[in-house]
C-alpha cells in the first residue's frame, strides 16, 4: 500500500481534494498500482513555520 505525504502551507478543502485526486491518479498510472491502494497524507504548515531563502513566508 503506497503512502504519499505532501507538506504544504494551508490549503482550502477544494485544493486538498484536487491535490489528492491528481496525485493519486498520476502515481497510480506511473506505478501501475490501483488508485484504491494509495493513501495520501496532507500535512499543513502555518506560514510562520516555513522558511524560504532565509525568510519566513509569513514575512513575505
The first five atom37 places (N, CA, C, CB, O) and aatype in JSON, in Angstrom:
{
  "aatype": [20, 20, 20, 20, 20, 20, 20, 20, 20, 20, 20, 20, 20, 20, 20, 20, 20, 20, 20, 20, 20, 20, 20, 20, 20, 20, 20, 20, 20, 20, 20, 20, 20, 20, 20, 20, 20, 20, 20, 20, 20, 20, 20, 20, 20, 20, 20, 20, 20, 20, 20, 20, 20, 20, 20, 20, 20, 20, 20, 20],
  "atom_mask": [
    [1, 1, 1, 1, 1],
    [1, 1, 1, 1, 1],
    [1, 1, 1, 1, 1],
    [1, 1, 1, 1, 1],
    [1, 1, 1, 1, 1],
    [1, 1, 1, 1, 1],
    [1, 1, 1, 1, 1],
    [1, 1, 1, 1, 1],
    [1, 1, 1, 1, 1],
    [1, 1, 1, 1, 1],
    [1, 1, 1, 1, 1],
    [1, 1, 1, 1, 1],
    [1, 1, 1, 1, 1],
    [1, 1, 1, 1, 1],
    [1, 1, 1, 1, 1],
    [1, 1, 1, 1, 1],
    [1, 1, 1, 1, 1],
    [1, 1, 1, 1, 1],
    [1, 1, 1, 1, 1],
    [1, 1, 1, 1, 1],
    [1, 1, 1, 1, 1],
    [1, 1, 1, 1, 1],
    [1, 1, 1, 1, 1],
    [1, 1, 1, 1, 1],
    [1, 1, 1, 1, 1],
    [1, 1, 1, 1, 1],
    [1, 1, 1, 1, 1],
    [1, 1, 1, 1, 1],
    [1, 1, 1, 1, 1],
    [1, 1, 1, 1, 1],
    [1, 1, 1, 1, 1],
    [1, 1, 1, 1, 1],
    [1, 1, 1, 1, 1],
    [1, 1, 1, 1, 1],
    [1, 1, 1, 1, 1],
    [1, 1, 1, 1, 1],
    [1, 1, 1, 1, 1],
    [1, 1, 1, 1, 1],
    [1, 1, 1, 1, 1],
    [1, 1, 1, 1, 1],
    [1, 1, 1, 1, 1],
    [1, 1, 1, 1, 1],
    [1, 1, 1, 1, 1],
    [1, 1, 1, 1, 1],
    [1, 1, 1, 1, 1],
    [1, 1, 1, 1, 1],
    [1, 1, 1, 1, 1],
    [1, 1, 1, 1, 1],
    [1, 1, 1, 1, 1],
    [1, 1, 1, 1, 1],
    [1, 1, 1, 1, 1],
    [1, 1, 1, 1, 1],
    [1, 1, 1, 1, 1],
    [1, 1, 1, 1, 1],
    [1, 1, 1, 1, 1],
    [1, 1, 1, 1, 1],
    [1, 1, 1, 1, 1],
    [1, 1, 1, 1, 1],
    [1, 1, 1, 1, 1],
    [1, 1, 1, 1, 1]
  ],
  "atom_positions": [
    [[0.84, -1.17, 0.0], [0.0, 0.0, 0.0], [0.9, 1.24, 0.0], [-0.97, -0.01, 1.23], [1.5, 1.56, 1.03]],
    [[1.0, 1.95, -1.13], [1.82, 3.15, -1.2], [1.24, 4.29, -0.37], [1.98, 3.59, -2.65], [0.02, 4.49, -0.32]],
    [[2.13, 5.02, 0.29], [1.73, 6.19, 1.06], [2.47, 7.4, 0.49], [2.04, 6.01, 2.6], [3.69, 7.37, 0.34]],
    [[1.73, 8.43, 0.18], [2.3, 9.67, -0.34], [2.04, 10.75, 0.69], [1.7, 10.05, -1.74], [0.9, 10.96, 1.1]],
    [[3.1, 11.45, 1.11], [2.97, 12.53, 2.08], [3.31, 13.84, 1.4], [3.87, 12.29, 3.32], [4.35, 13.97, 0.76]],
    [[2.44, 14.81, 1.55], [2.64, 16.14, 0.97], [2.62, 17.14, 2.11], [1.55, 16.47, -0.1], [1.67, 17.19, 2.89]],
    [[3.67, 17.95, 2.2], [3.7, 19.03, 3.18], [3.57, 20.34, 2.43], [5.0, 19.0, 4.03], [4.26, 20.58, 1.44]],
    [[2.68, 21.2, 2.92], [2.42, 22.46, 2.24], [1.93, 23.49, 3.25], [1.38, 22.28, 1.11], [1.7, 23.19, 4.42]],
    [[1.78, 24.72, 2.76], [1.13, 25.75, 3.56], [-0.36, 25.4, 3.64], [1.37, 27.19, 2.96], [-0.79, 24.42, 3.03]],
    [[-1.12, 26.19, 4.36], [-2.56, 25.95, 4.5], [-3.22, 25.94, 3.12], [-3.22, 27.02, 5.41], [-2.95, 26.79, 2.28]],
    [[-4.1, 24.96, 2.92], [-4.84, 24.81, 1.67], [-6.32, 24.77, 1.96], [-4.39, 23.54, 0.91], [-6.74, 24.37, 3.05]],
    [[-7.12, 25.17, 0.99], [-8.57, 25.04, 1.16], [-8.95, 23.58, 0.99], [-9.34, 25.95, 0.14], [-8.17, 22.77, 0.48]],
    [[-10.15, 23.24, 1.41], [-10.63, 21.87, 1.26], [-10.65, 21.49, -0.23], [-12.04, 21.7, 1.89], [-10.29, 20.37, -0.59]],
    [[-11.06, 22.41, -1.08], [-11.12, 22.14, -2.52], [-9.71, 21.9, -3.09], [-11.79, 23.33, -3.26], [-9.53, 21.01, -3.92]],
    [[-8.73, 22.67, -2.64], [-7.35, 22.46, -3.1], [-6.84, 21.09, -2.67], [-6.43, 23.56, -2.54], [-6.2, 20.4, -3.46]],
    [[-7.12, 20.71, -1.43], [-6.68, 19.4, -0.94], [-7.35, 18.28, -1.73], [-6.99, 19.25, 0.56], [-6.71, 17.29, -2.08]],
    [[-8.63, 18.43, -2.01], [-9.37, 17.43, -2.77], [-8.75, 17.25, -4.16], [-10.86, 17.82, -2.89], [-8.53, 16.13, -4.6]],
    [[-8.47, 18.37, -4.84], [-7.87, 18.32, -6.17], [-6.47, 17.71, -6.11], [-7.81, 19.72, -6.78], [-6.11, 16.9, -6.97]],
    [[-5.7, 18.09, -5.13], [-4.34, 17.59, -4.98], [-4.33, 16.08, -4.77], [-3.64, 18.29, -3.82], [-3.58, 15.36, -5.43]],
    [[-5.16, 15.6, -3.85], [-5.23, 14.16, -3.56], [-5.69, 13.39, -4.81], [-6.19, 13.89, -2.38], [-5.14, 12.34, -5.12]],
    [[-6.67, 13.91, -5.5], [-7.18, 13.24, -6.71], [-6.11, 13.15, -7.78], [-8.41, 13.99, -7.26], [-5.87, 12.07, -8.33]],
    [[-5.45, 14.26, -8.07], [-4.46, 14.3, -9.15], [-3.21, 13.48, -8.81], [-4.07, 15.74, -9.44], [-2.69, 12.76, -9.66]],
    [[-2.73, 13.61, -7.58], [-1.53, 12.86, -7.18], [-1.8, 11.36, -7.2], [-1.06, 13.3, -5.77], [-0.97, 10.57, -7.67]],
    [[-2.96, 10.97, -6.7], [-3.31, 9.55, -6.7], [-3.4, 9.01, -8.12], [-4.64, 9.33, -5.97], [-2.88, 7.93, -8.42]],
    [[-4.06, 9.75, -8.98], [-4.2, 9.32, -10.38], [-2.85, 9.18, -11.07], [-5.07, 10.32, -11.14], [-2.58, 8.17, -11.73]],
    [[-2.0, 10.19, -10.91], [-0.67, 10.15, -11.54], [0.18, 9.01, -10.99], [0.05, 11.47, -11.33], [0.8, 8.28, -11.76]],
    [[0.22, 8.87, -9.68], [1.04, 7.81, -9.06], [0.54, 6.43, -9.47], [1.02, 7.94, -7.53], [1.34, 5.52, -9.71]],
    [[-0.77, 6.27, -9.56], [-1.36, 5.0, -9.96], [-0.92, 4.64, -11.38], [-2.88, 5.06, -9.87], [-0.56, 3.5, -11.66]],
    [[-0.97, 5.61, -12.26], [-0.59, 5.4, -13.65], [0.9, 5.07, -13.77], [-0.92, 6.63, -14.49], [1.28, 4.14, -14.49]],
    [[1.72, 5.82, -13.08], [3.17, 5.63, -13.15], [3.6, 4.3, -12.53], [3.89, 6.77, -12.45], [4.44, 3.59, -13.09]],
    [[3.01, 3.97, -11.38], [3.43, 2.78, -10.65], [2.66, 1.51, -11.04], [3.26, 3.02, -9.18], [3.01, 0.41, -10.61]],
    [[1.62, 1.69, -11.86], [0.77, 0.57, -12.26], [0.18, -0.16, -11.04], [1.57, -0.42, -13.12], [0.19, -1.39, -10.95]],
    [[-0.31, 0.65, -10.11], [-0.94, 0.17, -8.89], [-2.34, 0.79, -8.85], [-0.09, 0.55, -7.59], [-2.48, 1.96, -9.19]],
    [[-3.37, 0.05, -8.46], [-4.72, 0.62, -8.43], [-4.82, 1.83, -7.49], [-5.73, -0.44, -8.01], [-4.2, 1.86, -6.43]],
    [[-5.61, 2.81, -7.89], [-5.8, 4.0, -7.06], [-6.29, 3.65, -5.66], [-6.8, 4.95, -7.72], [-5.95, 4.34, -4.69]],
    [[-7.07, 2.6, -5.53], [-7.62, 2.21, -4.23], [-6.54, 1.77, -3.24], [-8.63, 1.09, -4.41], [-6.82, 1.66, -2.04]],
    [[-5.34, 1.53, -3.71], [-4.26, 1.1, -2.83], [-3.52, 2.26, -2.18], [-3.29, 0.25, -3.6], [-2.74, 2.05, -1.24]],
    [[-3.74, 3.49, -2.66], [-2.96, 4.64, -2.2], [-3.55, 5.31, -0.97], [-2.85, 5.64, -3.3], [-4.77, 5.4, -0.81]],
    [[-2.66, 5.78, -0.12], [-3.02, 6.66, 0.98], [-2.25, 7.95, 0.74], [-2.68, 6.02, 2.4], [-1.04, 7.92, 0.51]],
    [[-2.94, 9.09, 0.81], [-2.29, 10.39, 0.65], [-2.5, 11.18, 1.93], [-2.85, 11.16, -0.59], [-3.63, 11.38, 2.37]],
    [[-1.41, 11.62, 2.52], [-1.46, 12.43, 3.74], [-1.07, 13.86, 3.39], [-0.52, 11.85, 4.84], [-0.03, 14.09, 2.77]],
    [[-1.89, 14.81, 3.77], [-1.59, 16.23, 3.54], [-1.3, 16.86, 4.9], [-2.77, 16.97, 2.81], [-2.17, 16.94, 5.76]],
    [[-0.07, 17.29, 5.05], [0.33, 17.94, 6.3], [0.45, 19.43, 6.03], [1.68, 17.36, 6.85], [1.25, 19.86, 5.2]],
    [[-0.35, 20.22, 6.73], [-0.36, 21.66, 6.52], [0.51, 22.36, 7.57], [-1.8, 22.2, 6.57], [0.53, 21.99, 8.75]],
    [[1.2, 23.37, 7.11], [2.07, 24.16, 7.99], [1.65, 25.62, 7.94], [3.55, 24.0, 7.59], [1.31, 26.14, 6.88]],
    [[1.69, 26.27, 9.08], [1.46, 27.71, 9.12], [2.59, 28.42, 8.39], [1.35, 28.22, 10.59], [3.72, 27.93, 8.39]],
    [[2.3, 29.55, 7.76], [3.33, 30.28, 7.02], [4.49, 30.71, 7.91], [2.72, 31.51, 6.36], [5.62, 30.85, 7.44]],
    [[4.22, 30.9, 9.2], [5.3, 31.28, 10.12], [6.22, 30.12, 10.46], [4.71, 31.85, 11.39], [7.24, 30.3, 11.12]],
    [[5.87, 28.92, 10.0], [6.7, 27.74, 10.23], [7.45, 27.3, 8.97], [5.85, 26.61, 10.74], [8.06, 26.23, 8.96]],
    [[7.4, 28.11, 7.91], [8.07, 27.77, 6.66], [9.05, 28.87, 6.31], [7.05, 27.55, 5.52], [8.67, 30.04, 6.22]],
    [[10.3, 28.5, 6.1], [11.32, 29.46, 5.69], [11.82, 29.16, 4.3], [12.48, 29.47, 6.68], [12.09, 28.01, 3.97]],
    [[11.93, 30.2, 3.46], [12.45, 30.07, 2.11], [13.44, 31.21, 1.88], [11.28, 30.1, 1.04], [13.14, 32.38, 2.14]],
    [[14.61, 30.85, 1.41], [15.65, 31.86, 1.1], [15.96, 32.74, 2.31], [15.2, 32.73, -0.07], [16.21, 33.94, 2.17]],
    [[15.95, 32.14, 3.48], [16.3, 32.87, 4.7], [15.19, 33.74, 5.27], [17.47, 33.71, 4.43], [15.43, 34.52, 6.19]],
    [[13.97, 33.61, 4.74], [12.85, 34.41, 5.24], [11.67, 33.51, 5.54], [12.45, 35.48, 4.22], [11.44, 32.5, 4.87]],
    [[10.92, 33.89, 6.57], [9.66, 33.19, 6.83], [8.65, 33.61, 5.77], [9.12, 33.51, 8.27], [8.6, 34.78, 5.38]],
    [[7.86, 32.67, 5.32], [6.82, 33.01, 4.34], [5.84, 34.02, 4.91], [6.07, 31.75, 3.88], [5.27, 34.83, 4.16]],
    [[5.62, 33.99, 6.21], [4.71, 34.94, 6.84], [5.22, 36.38, 6.73], [4.52, 34.57, 8.31], [4.42, 37.31, 6.82]],
    [[6.51, 36.57, 6.53], [7.09, 37.91, 6.43], [7.2, 38.4, 4.99], [8.45, 37.92, 7.07], [7.61, 39.53, 4.75]],
    [[6.85, 37.58, 4.05], [6.97, 37.99, 2.65], [5.82, 38.82, 2.21], [7.08, 36.78, 1.75], [5.76, 39.25, 1.05]]
  ]
}
